[in-house]
Amino acid sequence: MSEIVKVRSFNKAGIDAVRQLLGKIRADNDLHSDDAKALLSNPLLTEDVKNAPEIDLDRQFAAKMDMIGYFTPIFDDAFMSKHQKDSGVWTWLAVAYYKQFLKSKNNILKVATDCCWIFDPDEYRFSRRHFVAGTMYLHRDFGHAVTDGLEMFFAGEPYAFGGLLDAITYKEEFARIPAMLQTAVWLYYKPDSVKKVKPGAATQDKPGTVRELARMADQFAMTYDIFNAEDAGKLWKLLPAQFDKFKGDAEH
């Protein structure tokens, strides 16, 4: 049975209460399910959201792409644009589905750092890691650059922030260059694999990996007029020999 509710927003006291809840979960190794659910509707800690969409609190996400597929038609462009700096809304959404963002190993709960739960729109390196806002805004931005292969960036569990996505988004400039994103898909996308990524694509300090491509972004930007997705073919031809392993026989 589904539990349909309207999206709400935490006020400052509510965000402080979320921090306390995360601390309790870590300290007690307990889900504190009743405490988390009580926060979502507490009138002293939350506020109404104008034209708030409805969500299903019982919805389960097997992977990031499931979450993206569910929220995309609910959160239209108007909602996404209006709430792009709204810490209260996105923090509320993270708590609404918080059990799906927790990992467990040997019966010990693994609670990610607070920035994954409490949205900080003014700090890029934190905001990109937010379980809901980070995923949704990166997906929207990347979707303007690439179509086929978009799932490569968002493979894995809802709580996952894999090495490839970390490398792609580590420098905001790289993540904002459509030609770079398209080239990354051509190089590293493996649609028939579980993780959708070629083995070794995100390895540290290895030739031709996504991390090396990201490091070269500034160099290419200073030397060549490469930005739009249509420029990806030019970039592909400029890549040095260390990328041949991932190029294979492909031509672009």
Kinemage of the C-alpha trace (Angstrom):
@kinemage 1
@onewidth
@group {chain A} dominant
@subgroup {mainchain}
@vectorlist {calphas} color= white
{ca met a 1} P 0.000 0.000 0.000
{ca ser a 2} L 1.426 3.373 -1.033
{ca glu a 3} L 1.735 6.379 1.253
{ca ile a 4} L 1.239 9.451 -0.915
{ca val a 5} L 2.262 12.801 0.584
{ca lys a 6} L 3.034 16.291 -0.655
{ca val a 7} L 6.658 17.384 -0.699
{ca arg a 8} L 7.514 19.659 2.223
{ca ser a 9} L 10.563 21.699 3.179
{ca phe a 10} L 12.634 21.696 6.366
{ca asn a 11} L 13.189 25.047 8.057
{ca lys a 12} L 16.433 25.820 9.888
{ca ala a 13} L 15.307 23.990 13.017
{ca gly a 14} L 14.333 21.023 10.876
{ca ile a 15} L 17.756 20.855 9.232
{ca asp a 16} L 19.355 20.963 12.684
{ca ala a 17} L 17.060 18.099 13.701
{ca val a 18} L 18.223 16.084 10.678
{ca arg a 19} L 21.830 16.521 11.773
{ca gln a 20} L 20.892 15.244 15.215
{ca leu a 21} L 19.056 12.267 13.724
{ca leu a 22} L 22.069 11.295 11.606
{ca gly a 23} L 24.224 11.488 14.709
{ca lys a 24} L 21.832 9.224 16.615
{ca ile a 25} L 21.788 6.654 13.814
{ca arg a 26} L 25.573 6.575 13.784
{ca ala a 27} L 25.890 6.396 17.556
{ca asp a 28} L 23.157 3.810 18.177
{ca asn a 29} L 23.491 1.714 14.996
{ca asp a 30} L 19.721 1.934 14.796
{ca leu a 31} L 17.442 3.167 11.988
{ca his a 32} L 15.330 5.345 14.306
{ca ser a 33} L 12.481 4.904 11.810
{ca asp a 34} L 9.815 6.554 13.954
{ca asp a 35} L 12.014 9.590 14.593
{ca ala a 36} L 12.750 10.019 10.891
{ca lys a 37} L 9.097 9.721 9.885
{ca ala a 38} L 8.019 12.193 12.580
{ca leu a 39} L 10.408 14.811 11.207
{ca leu a 40} L 8.738 14.771 7.780
{ca ser a 41} L 5.412 16.162 8.991
{ca asn a 42} L 6.395 18.079 12.121
{ca pro a 43} L 4.800 21.554 11.730
{ca leu a 44} L 7.527 23.128 13.871
{ca leu a 45} L 10.304 21.758 11.657
{ca thr a 46} L 8.754 21.806 8.187
{ca glu a 47} L 6.917 24.215 5.909
{ca asp a 48} L 4.442 23.901 3.061
{ca val a 49} L 5.815 24.079 -0.467
{ca lys a 50} L 3.790 26.085 -2.969
{ca asn a 51} L 2.358 23.859 -5.733
{ca ala a 52} L 4.056 20.923 -4.059
{ca pro a 53} L 4.104 17.693 -6.089
{ca glu a 54} L 3.047 14.425 -4.485
{ca ile a 55} L 5.404 11.499 -3.902
{ca asp a 56} L 5.057 7.912 -2.758
{ca leu a 57} L 7.027 7.369 0.448
{ca asp a 58} L 6.923 3.607 -0.111
{ca arg a 59} L 8.521 3.752 -3.548
{ca gln a 60} L 11.648 1.568 -3.765
{ca phe a 61} L 14.634 2.320 -5.983
{ca ala a 62} L 16.864 -0.566 -7.007
{ca ala a 63} L 19.315 1.830 -8.677
{ca lys a 64} L 19.972 5.530 -9.267
{ca met a 65} L 18.299 5.352 -12.676
{ca asp a 66} L 15.116 4.055 -11.003
{ca met a 67} L 15.104 7.104 -8.741
{ca ile a 68} L 15.748 9.404 -11.695
{ca gly a 69} L 12.991 7.717 -13.695
{ca tyr a 70} L 10.523 8.186 -10.836
{ca phe a 71} L 11.314 11.794 -9.956
{ca thr a 72} L 11.834 13.225 -13.452
{ca pro a 73} L 8.130 13.413 -14.416
{ca ile a 74} L 7.205 14.588 -10.899
{ca phe a 75} L 9.791 17.371 -10.667
{ca asp a 76} L 9.293 19.364 -13.859
{ca asp a 77} L 11.636 22.100 -15.107
{ca ala a 78} L 9.697 24.765 -13.214
{ca phe a 79} L 10.113 22.886 -9.922
{ca met a 80} L 13.793 22.110 -10.566
{ca ser a 81} L 14.580 25.718 -11.438
{ca lys a 82} L 12.636 27.204 -8.538
{ca his a 83} L 14.234 24.921 -5.926
{ca gln a 84} L 17.787 24.764 -7.247
{ca lys a 85} L 19.068 26.536 -4.115
{ca asp a 86} L 16.482 25.122 -1.734
{ca ser a 87} L 18.256 23.205 1.014
{ca gly a 88} L 15.012 22.556 2.883
{ca val a 89} L 13.206 20.728 0.074
{ca trp a 90} L 16.082 18.473 -0.976
{ca thr a 91} L 17.054 17.663 2.599
{ca trp a 92} L 13.425 16.716 3.266
{ca leu a 93} L 13.447 14.398 0.248
{ca ala a 94} L 16.650 12.704 1.392
{ca val a 95} L 15.070 11.972 4.774
{ca ala a 96} L 11.843 10.803 3.097
{ca tyr a 97} L 13.781 7.936 1.471
{ca tyr a 98} L 16.629 7.728 3.957
{ca lys a 99} L 16.597 3.938 4.423
{ca gln a 100} L 17.508 3.519 0.763
{ca phe a 101} L 20.587 5.703 1.216
{ca leu a 102} L 21.989 3.704 4.117
{ca lys a 103} L 24.499 0.901 3.631
{ca ser a 104} L 24.969 -1.976 6.037
{ca lys a 105} L 28.005 -4.205 6.511
{ca asn a 106} L 28.266 -6.912 9.169
{ca asn a 107} L 25.051 -5.528 10.709
{ca ile a 108} L 26.647 -2.111 11.126
{ca leu a 109} L 24.910 0.849 9.471
{ca lys a 110} L 27.102 2.990 7.247
{ca val a 111} L 25.830 6.563 7.283
{ca ala a 112} L 27.314 8.830 4.636
{ca thr a 113} L 28.699 12.239 5.519
{ca asp a 114} L 26.105 14.926 6.302
{ca cys a 115} L 26.485 16.707 2.950
{ca cys a 116} L 24.929 13.694 1.222
{ca trp a 117} L 21.753 14.310 3.229
{ca ile a 118} L 21.726 18.049 3.954
{ca phe a 119} L 21.829 19.912 0.668
{ca asp a 120} L 24.385 22.725 0.456
{ca pro a 121} L 23.744 24.480 -2.877
{ca asp a 122} L 26.553 26.986 -2.359
{ca glu a 123} L 29.326 24.397 -2.117
{ca tyr a 124} L 29.669 22.548 -5.419
{ca arg a 125} L 31.885 19.721 -4.171
{ca phe a 126} L 29.235 18.895 -1.548
{ca ser a 127} L 26.082 19.571 -3.556
{ca arg a 128} L 27.065 17.120 -6.315
{ca arg a 129} L 27.102 14.316 -3.728
{ca his a 130} L 23.630 14.933 -2.348
{ca phe a 131} L 21.595 11.740 -2.671
{ca val a 132} L 18.614 13.373 -4.382
{ca ala a 133} L 19.466 16.918 -5.502
{ca gly a 134} L 22.953 16.010 -6.708
{ca thr a 135} L 21.657 13.107 -8.753
{ca met a 136} L 18.710 14.998 -10.244
{ca tyr a 137} L 20.596 18.170 -11.182
{ca leu a 138} L 23.585 16.304 -12.626
{ca his a 139} L 21.219 14.129 -14.630
{ca arg a 140} L 19.417 17.182 -15.965
{ca asp a 141} L 22.676 18.906 -16.903
{ca phe a 142} L 24.218 15.815 -18.484
{ca gly a 143} L 21.016 15.089 -20.375
{ca his a 144} L 21.457 18.352 -22.267
{ca ala a 145} L 24.825 17.083 -23.504
{ca val a 146} L 24.365 13.386 -24.211
{ca thr a 147} L 21.494 11.024 -24.929
{ca asp a 148} L 22.754 7.507 -25.552
{ca gly a 149} L 24.926 6.384 -22.663
{ca leu a 150} L 23.541 8.760 -20.055
{ca glu a 151} L 22.991 5.786 -17.742
{ca met a 152} L 26.765 5.296 -17.526
{ca phe a 153} L 27.024 8.225 -15.117
{ca phe a 154} L 24.214 7.007 -12.859
{ca ala a 155} L 24.674 3.249 -12.666
{ca gly a 156} L 24.682 1.684 -9.223
{ca glu a 157} L 22.639 1.857 -6.043
{ca pro a 158} L 20.802 5.037 -4.962
{ca tyr a 159} L 23.503 5.733 -2.361
{ca ala a 160} L 26.406 5.159 -4.765
{ca phe a 161} L 28.726 7.903 -5.960
{ca gly a 162} L 31.151 5.907 -8.079
{ca gly a 163} L 34.661 6.719 -9.169
{ca leu a 164} L 33.642 7.641 -12.705
{ca leu a 165} L 31.006 10.161 -11.588
{ca asp a 166} L 33.439 11.554 -9.020
{ca ala a 167} L 36.098 12.096 -11.702
{ca ile a 168} L 33.638 13.599 -14.185
{ca thr a 169} L 32.249 16.082 -11.662
{ca tyr a 170} L 35.360 16.792 -9.582
{ca lys a 171} L 35.996 19.930 -11.618
{ca glu a 172} L 32.800 21.805 -12.297
{ca glu a 173} L 34.213 23.078 -15.598
{ca phe a 174} L 34.594 19.551 -16.971
{ca ala a 175} L 31.032 18.608 -16.063
{ca arg a 176} L 29.771 21.717 -17.885
{ca ile a 177} L 31.469 20.947 -21.235
{ca pro a 178} L 29.128 18.829 -23.408
{ca ala a 179} L 31.970 17.739 -25.709
{ca met a 180} L 33.848 16.283 -22.736
{ca leu a 181} L 30.788 14.390 -21.513
{ca gln a 182} L 30.061 12.992 -24.958
{ca thr a 183} L 33.679 11.919 -25.387
{ca ala a 184} L 33.604 10.229 -21.985
{ca val a 185} L 30.564 8.216 -23.094
{ca trp a 186} L 32.292 7.175 -26.329
{ca leu a 187} L 35.382 6.107 -24.420
{ca tyr a 188} L 34.017 4.390 -21.335
{ca tyr a 189} L 30.382 3.336 -21.830
{ca lys a 190} L 29.770 -0.417 -21.770
{ca pro a 191} L 25.997 -0.930 -22.034
{ca asp a 192} L 26.038 -4.707 -21.558
{ca ser a 193} L 27.807 -4.566 -18.177
{ca val a 194} L 26.127 -4.198 -14.791
{ca lys a 195} L 27.993 -1.000 -13.964
{ca lys a 196} L 27.681 0.305 -17.556
{ca val a 197} L 31.385 1.246 -17.509
{ca lys a 198} L 34.409 -0.394 -19.117
{ca pro a 199} L 36.760 -2.052 -16.599
{ca gly a 200} L 39.478 0.266 -15.349
{ca ala a 201} L 37.842 3.439 -16.673
{ca ala a 202} L 38.025 5.218 -13.306
{ca thr a 203} L 41.298 3.744 -12.059
{ca gln a 204} L 43.703 6.149 -10.390
{ca asp a 205} L 46.940 7.088 -12.200
{ca lys a 206} L 46.458 4.823 -15.223
{ca pro a 207} L 46.767 5.967 -18.845
{ca gly a 208} L 43.626 6.827 -20.753
{ca thr a 209} L 41.229 6.769 -17.794
{ca val a 210} L 38.463 9.262 -17.096
{ca arg a 211} L 40.624 10.928 -14.467
{ca glu a 212} L 43.263 11.667 -17.078
{ca leu a 213} L 40.609 12.958 -19.452
{ca ala a 214} L 39.346 15.274 -16.706
{ca arg a 215} L 42.868 16.559 -16.027
{ca met a 216} L 43.279 17.373 -19.722
{ca ala a 217} L 40.077 19.437 -19.864
{ca asp a 218} L 41.780 22.735 -19.021
{ca gln a 219} L 44.564 22.089 -21.516
{ca phe a 220} L 42.127 21.386 -24.336
{ca ala a 221} L 39.978 24.387 -23.410
{ca met a 222} L 42.959 26.753 -23.612
{ca thr a 223} L 44.271 25.371 -26.895
{ca tyr a 224} L 41.173 24.476 -28.899
{ca asp a 225} L 37.659 25.814 -29.403
{ca ile a 226} L 35.893 22.769 -27.972
{ca phe a 227} L 32.667 23.062 -26.018
{ca asn a 228} L 29.432 21.883 -27.675
{ca ala a 229} L 28.558 18.212 -28.108
{ca glu a 230} L 29.135 18.689 -31.845
{ca asp a 231} L 32.815 19.357 -31.043
{ca ala a 232} L 33.273 15.904 -29.498
{ca gly a 233} L 34.421 14.422 -32.797
{ca lys a 234} L 37.217 16.983 -32.945
{ca leu a 235} L 38.236 16.171 -29.385
{ca trp a 236} L 38.119 12.433 -30.126
{ca lys a 237} L 40.692 12.849 -32.900
{ca leu a 238} L 42.950 14.975 -30.681
{ca leu a 239} L 43.181 12.454 -27.858
{ca pro a 240} L 46.744 11.107 -27.445
{ca ala a 241} L 47.709 7.456 -27.840
{ca gln a 242} L 47.140 6.507 -24.191
{ca phe a 243} L 43.379 6.632 -24.863
{ca asp a 244} L 43.567 4.043 -27.671
{ca lys a 245} L 42.860 1.194 -25.224
{ca phe a 246} L 39.424 2.632 -24.522
{ca lys a 247} L 38.840 3.846 -28.091
{ca gly a 248} L 39.189 0.381 -29.540
{ca asp a 249} L 38.095 0.351 -33.176
{ca ala a 250} L 35.473 3.064 -32.756
{ca glu a 251} L 35.359 6.056 -35.069
{ca his a 252} L 33.663 9.363 -34.335
